[in-house]
Amino acid sequence: MTVKYLCRYCDAAIGYIDDDQVTEMQLGFHWLTPEERKDIISYDPDGQTTVRVVCESCQEMLNRNPELSLLTRPFQ
């Protein structure tokens, strides 16, 4: 499974996993509701999984300005 982690706000690359042995359960995806999965995880036709999370820089910005979380993509 190839998993790419990107920031949902600034599109910064956060991390990358390329391991055929890793499962969605090991990554904790099973804890997500169907709505959360749809919002956070996308699957490419070539087998790559993209997970949209928040990077440290954007999290700091959100901590200082919580109203920015109401915008779809506030930092672009």
N, C-alpha and C positions, 0 to 999 in steps of 0.2 A: 504494500500500500504506500502510495506517495501522498504525503500531506504537506500542504503549504499553509503557513499561518501568516495572514496579512492583517494590518490595522484596518478596521472598518471605517475609519475617518480619513486617514492620510495615505492609505495604501502602502505604508512602509512594510517591508519584509521583516517579520519577527522571528520566524524559524522555519525549518524544513525537516521533514522526516522521510527517508526513503528506505523502507524496510518491509519486505514482503511478509515478515512474521508478525508485525504489529497488527492488532485488531482494534475495531472501534470500541470494544469494551475496555481494552487497556488504555485507550485515550480518554475514556470517560464519556463518550458520546451517548451511551445508554442512559445516562442521567438526565439528558435533555428531553424536554417535551417535544411533541411533533412540531409545534409552532417555533420553538427555539431552534430546533434542527433546521427548519426551513429558513430561518432568519440568519443563522450562523454558518451553516455548512452548505457548500455547493460541490457538485460532482461534474467533472469534465468528461467528455466522451472518451478521452485517451486514458482514463483511469485515475487521474489526479484529483485529489480532494483538496478543496480550499476552505479554510476555516477563518472566518472574520472575527477578530477579537479586538481589544483596544491596547495600543502600545503604551509604554510608560509616559511618553511625552504628552500624548493626547489625554491620558488619564489624569495627569497633573493639571492640564488645561481644564478638563471637566471638573476637577475638584475645586478649582478657583472660580469657574464660571459654569455652574450646574445647568443653567438655562440653555447652554449649547447642546445638551443632550436631546433637546426637543427638535433640533434641526437634523435633516437626513444625513448630510455630509458637511458639517460645519467648518472644517478646516481646510477646504480647498478653495 
